[in-house]
Amino acid sequence: MGFRNLHHFNVALLGKQIWRLITVPDSLFAQVFRARYFPSGNIFDATCNMRASFAWKGLFRAFQALKPGFMWRPGINSAVRILQDCWGGNLPVQIYGNYEDEAEMPLHCRQFMFPNCPAWDVRKLSAYFSSDDVLSISQLPIQDTHRVSIIWYRHDSGIYSVRSGYTFLQRPPAPINRPSGFWKTLAKLPILPKIHTFGWRTSHNALPTGDRLRKANLGDGFCPFCLSVIETPLHALRDCPDASDALHLAGFPLCNFGFSSNIVLEWLQNAAVTLSHDSFILLLTILWNLWNRRNDFVHNARLQPVWLIVMNSESILADYKFHNTLSSTSPPTTNRHCWHPPPGDFIKINTDGAFNPSTYEARIGVIARNSTGEVLGGFAQHSGVSTDALHTEFLAVVAGLQLAREKGWRFVHIETDSATVVNKFNRTGPDLSVLGTHVANARVILDDFIVCCFYFVPKRCNSIAHVLATHACRSGLSIFFDSVCPDFISSVVLADWPSS
């Protein structure tokens, strides 16, 4: 049937029963197991002894395997143990300090909240936790309910599914050191998109090399050239004699950019820092051709000589550079990447948000136009404190909805460059995530419209809202306008109109 691991699939199926235990606590099924195996009502404290039933032993083992994917979402006056339980918002909270906690009288979240209010008492937090931990805890949203819920945070909806459970068991998440400078360098390289994708997959150790295929029971894992060494990404692209010969032939001093590194990400990061811009592009192209050469040998029994790999890489880069130079000098015929007017009586509102992770401040930009491109209003302003960039994009969308309601518009299109926010508003099923809760509360505004649709657009098609949010972030000032645009966006509005 195509399952790589039947045991993991069976555990994922049992996870649905565990999810039913959690989400339907009043069912007879849940009451029986809760009364015997976790009478406190906390499934994280469940036990399994030798006298347990066969059914519970299976459920308990499945829960132990899936347990790292569940966490508590605290509500008002929550009894969640702040140092012992796994809890948080979109992800579990990280508390780095060493604090004492008594087993019989543990610290609870409610001790650091305002009574009967979904808000943290920062004064109480500061008296016990370090400043970094206070910041991470105080930014976590509290559910506006006295009910405490358990969510599956391995899916953006917070709801467990067999598919997400199986994926989690097959690829348990591991912390990856992600130097932001390297990812920006990789994303901006002037190379073919498929080489971009190859570089990203290589950096994330996502190539189907022998060691990964061996874990999936799809081979012995040995290098197809050496036949005696387990094939890892570094071996396939650097340490294999053929790969090493190709890199030496291209003139790369391997010893000078992390030859001793055993992690492919660190090796590529050192190469990006040590080599020149053009040399790093050539290196990545040669690695891509080496990987294609390896696949051609494995699947088609064809083997290209090493010197041809280097020559083809240089030829690909020269052709790519030549054709991109021609396309950049030729005049554009149409403006494909621009704002498009809404149909008929609809008003299109573009929104964007800018988030400052050091201060947790949110700045938003909103602009509204009709089908003729006429600007009807907009603003750039500070929107208070936000938890993350995604929440900031949500605040911008809500601000756009409030503008439409104040103006009395009934047919509205909302555009944003956040696909996640658009999916949350368009989702019809249940959503237990933090953002899903905010969206559910914001749906009250939609009752004031006859038609309100949400669309995702690339950032280049959301340029004016982006400029407004950036202006609010840099200047710290708020501006509001109707039909007369501020000077700093007038030229952007004209350039944003689609040309024939």
N, C-alpha and C positions, 0 to 999 in steps of 0.2 A: 504493500500500500504506500510505500515511499517514506515510512517513518525511519529516521536514523537510529532512534533509540526507543524501543517499545516500553522499557521500564519507565523512562521519563514521561512518555505519553500516558501511561497508566497512572502515574503520580499526578500528572496534570488533570486527568479526569477525576481523581479523588479530590483534587482541589476544589471542584465545583460543589462537592458535598460539604467541604469545610466552609466555603463561602456561604452556603445555605445555613450552616450552623451560626454564622456570624450575622447574616442579614435577616434571617427569619427566626429570632430567638423564641417566639411564642409557639412555634410548631412543636408537635409531640416529639418529633425526631430530635430537636434541639433540647427540649426540656429533659428528656431521658438521659442524654449524654452529659448535659451540664450538671444534673443532680449527682451524677456518680463520679465524674472525672474532673470537673472544674466548678465546684459549688460556689466559688467566689464570683462566677460570671465572667472571669477574665480567662479567655482561652489560651493566653500566653503562659498562664500558670498551670495548664493542664498537665496531668501526670499519667503514666502508663506503667502498671505493675504486671507481675506474672499472672494475676488472676483476671486481668482485663479481657474483655470479649475479643474475639477474632476481628470483628468489624472495627472496634475502636483501635486496635493495634495497627491496622492498615491506615486508618485516618490519621492516627498520631504520627506514624512514620512519614506520611505525606506532608503533614503540617510542619514537621521539623525540616523537611527539604524546602518547603515554600515559605517558611517563616521569615527569612530575610526580605521578602517582598511585601510584607504587611506592616502597617504602622497605625498608631492612634492619631485621630484628629481631635484635639481637645475642644470642648465647648465651654459654656459659662459654668463656673464653679467646678471645673473638671477635676476628677480624682486621679488622673493619669500621673504616675510616678515620674517625676521630672528627670531623675538620674538613672532609673532602672529600666524604664520602658522605652521602646522605640516609638517616637512620636514626632510630629512636625506638620508642615504645610504641604508643599508639593514634594518635598524630599525630607528625610529625617533630619532633625536638628543636630548640629555638630557642637558638642560641648567639650572644649579642650582642656579646661582647668581640672585640677584634682580636688574633689570636694568629698567631705565625709557624709555618709548617708546611713542611717540606722535601718537595719532590716525590718524591725518591728514598727518603727515610726518613720517611714521614708518621707522625703519631701514631695509634695503634690503641686501640680500646676496651680490649683486654686489658691494656694498660699501666696502666690505672686500675682494674683489678679485682683481687680476691683470687684467687690462683692456684687453678684447679680448683674455683671456688666461684661461684655465681650472685649475687654481691654486689659493690657498688662499694666501693673503698677511698677513703673521703672524705678521708683525710689526703693521698693522692697527688693527688686532684682539687683540693684547696685549695691545693696548692703550685703549681699551674699556672693554674687558672681563677679568675675572680672569684667572689664569694660568690653572686651571682644565678645564674651559670651552674652552679656546684657544686650549688645547690639543684635546678635544673631537670634536671640529669643524674642526680643521686643518687636522684631519685624515680622514674626509669624502671626498670621491671622487666626482669630478665635471664632469658632462657629457661633452664630447668634442663636444658640439653642442650648438647653441644658443637657441635651443628649450627646454622648460621646460615641464617635463612630470609628470603625476600623476600615481602612481603605487599602487597596492594592496599588501601591504607588509605582509599580512597574509598567502601568498603562496610564496614558494621560487623562483618562476618564475616572480613574480611581476604582474601577470595577474589574473584578477578576474574570478572566475567560480562559478556556482551555488553551487557546492559541498563545496568549501572553504567558501563561504558566509554563507551557512547553518550551517556548522561546527562552524564558528565563533559566530553565533547567539545562537547556542545551548550551547556552552561552551566558553563564553567570557573570555579572558585571564585575570588572576588575578596575581598580583605579589606574588611570593612564596619565602620565605626566605630559601635559599639553602646553608647551611654550607658545604663547600667543603670537610672538614675533615670527615663528616659523610658519604657522598657518597663514598669516597674512602674506608672507613671502611666497608661499606655495600658491596661494589663490591668485596672486597678481602676475605670475609668470606668463610671458607671451608665448604660449605653446598650445598645441592642439588640445581641445577639451578632453579627449580620451587619455592623453598623457596626464592631465590634471587629475582625472579620476584614478588613474594608476598610482600616481604619487600619494593621493589620499588613502587608497586602499593599502598601499605598502606601509605607510606611516602608522596605520591602525592595525598592522599585522593581520590583514584580512585577505591576503592572497591564498588560494587553495594549494599550498605547498604540501609536500609529502607528510610533514608532521601533523598538519590539520586533517588531511585525508585519512591518515592512520587512526586518529581519534574517532573518526566516523566509520571505521571499519571498511574503508574503500581502498586499501592498499597496504603495502609493507612500510611505506614512509621513506624509503631510500631514494637518494638522488638518482635520476635517470641516467646521469653521466658517470658519476663515481661508483654507484651501485653498492657502496659500503658505508656511506655516511647519511644520517637522517637529514632530510632536506628541510631546512628552515628558510625564511625569507632572506636572511643574511647569507646563508650558504648559496642559495640559488642566484643571488644578485651580486655577491662579492667574493665569497670564499671558495666557490667551485673553481677549479683550474681554468675552465673555459671563460668564466666570467672575469676572473682575475686577469687573464691574458687580454681580454677586450679592454678592460679599464687601463691596463698598462700601455696598450697600444694607442689609446687615446691620449696618453700623457698625464694621467691623474696620479698625483702622489698620495696613495692611499694612507700611508703612515702619518700624513700631516693633517688628516681630518677624521680622526676617531677610528682608525683601523682596529684598535683593540676593543671597541665597544661591542657588546653582545646584544644590544637592543637596536633594532633597525631604525626606530625614531631618533634615538640619540645620534646614530651614525649619519643620518640625513641632515639632522640639525647642525652637527659639526661641519658637514660638507657645505651647507648653505652659508655658514659664518666664514669658513676658511676660503672657499673658492670665490672667484669673481662671479658676477651675475650671469654672464654668458657661459662660463664654464659649468656652473651649476645646472643651467638649462640643458647643456650638452650631456652632462652626467645623467640627468633624469631621463632624457631621450634614449640614451644608450641602455639604461636599465630597463626601459619599456621594451626596447627591441630584444634585449636578452631574454626577457620573460616570454615574448612572442616566439623567439627561437626555441626556447625550452618546450613550449606548448606544441609547436609544429613538429618537434622531434618525438614527443610523447604520443601524439594523436595521428600523425601522418608519416612518421619514420623518415622525415626529411631533416637534414642538418646543414645549416648555413655555416660557411667559414667565419671565423672571428673577424677577419679584416673587413668582410662585407657588412657586418653589424655596425662597425664604426663608420664606414663610408655612407651607409644608408641613413644613419642618425644625422650626420653632418648635412646630407642632401635634404632630409626632411626639414631641418631647421632653416636652411637657406631658402627653400621653396616657400615655407610658411612666412618668413620675413619678407620675401619679395612680393608675394600676393597681398599681404597686409599693408605693405607700403603703397601698392597701387590702389587698394580700396580706400585708404585714408586720404589720398590726394584727389580722388574723383568726387565730384559734387554729389550730394545726396539727392535722390529723386523724390523720396517721400519721407515724412516724419512718422515712422512706424512706432516709435517708443514715446508716446505722448498721451495726454489725457484725451478721452473720448467722451463726447457729450451724451447725456442721457436721452431717452426717447420722450417725445410728447411733453406732458405736464410734469414729468418727474424732476426732482431737484437732486443733484449729485453732490454729496458731501465727502470730501477727502480728509482723512485724519492721520496724524502721525504723532509719535511720542519720543521723547529723548530722556533717558534715565541716567542719573549720576550714581554709580555704585558706591562711591565713597561717602556721599551724604544722603543717599536714598531719596533724593529729590526728583520729582517728575515734572517735566515741561512738555506741553502739548501744543500742536498746531492744527487748526481746523479751517477749512475754506469751503464755501458752498457756491455752486454755479448751476445755471439752468441749461436748457437744451441749445441755446444760442451762444453759450460760453460766457454770458454776462455774470460777473461776480455779484452775488447777493449778500455776502457777509462772511465774516470769519474772525479769528482771533488767534493770538499766541499768548500763552499764560503759564504761570506756575500752578501746578495742580496738587500741591501738597506732597506728602510722603508716600512713596510707593515701595513695594516689596522687591520688584525686579522689573526687567525691561518688558516682559510680557504683560504684567499688570499695568504698566504705563501705557502700552498700546490699548489696553482695554479702557483705561480712563479717558483716552483720547476719543474712542468710539462713543462712549457714554456722553462726553461733552458735545460731540456732533449731534447725537440724538436729542439732547436737551436744547441745542440751538434750533433744530427743526421744530421741536414742540413749541418753543417760544415764538417762532415766526409763524406758526400755524400751517406749516407745510404738511400735506397729507400723503403725498406720493414721493417716497424718498429712496435713493440708492446710497448706501454707505460703502466707501472704498477705503481699504487700509492695506498696508504692505505686510501685515502679520497674518499668515495663513492659519495659525493656531486660533487666533481670536475669531476669525471668520468661521472656522469649523465649529467652535464652541457655540456661536450664535445660531448656526444652521443646524446643530444637532438636535434631534427630537427625542432621543432616549435619555435615560438617567445619567447624571454626571456628578460624581462625588468629589472631584478635584476642587482645589481652592478657587481656581478661575471659573470652573463650572458653577460654583456656588454664587460667585459675584454675578455671572451672566444670568443665572436664574432670578436673582433679585432685580437685575436691570430690565428684565423682560416686561416689567410693569409699564415702562415708558412706551413699549411697542403698541399698547392698547390705544394710544392717541393717534395712530396712523392707519390709513386705509391699506396702504401697501408699503412695506419697508423691507428692502432686500440688502443682503450683505455680500460683498464681493472682495476677493483678493486681487491685488494688482502688484506688479513689480515696483520697486522703489523708484525706478526711472519714470513710471507713470504716476507717481505720487509726489512729484518734485516740490510743488508749492507748499503742501502740508509739511514736508520735510524741512524746507527753508524756514517756515514759521516756527517749527519746534526748535530748530537749531538756533534761530535768533533769540528765542526766549531763554534758551540754555546759556548762550554766551553773554547776552546783555543783562539777564536777570529782570527784564522789564516785561510788563504785560501790555499788549495792544489789542484794541477792538476796532473793527471797521465794518462798514456796510458796503455800498457799491463802489466807493472810492478806495482803491488799494493803496497800501503804503508804498513808498518809492522803492524800497529794496526788493519788492516782489513784482513790480510792474513789468519788468522785462521778462521775468520768468513766466508770468501769465501769458504774455504774447507768444513766447517761444513754445508754450505748452499746447497751443491750439493746433490741431492736426492740419497739415498742409496737403494740398492735392498733388 
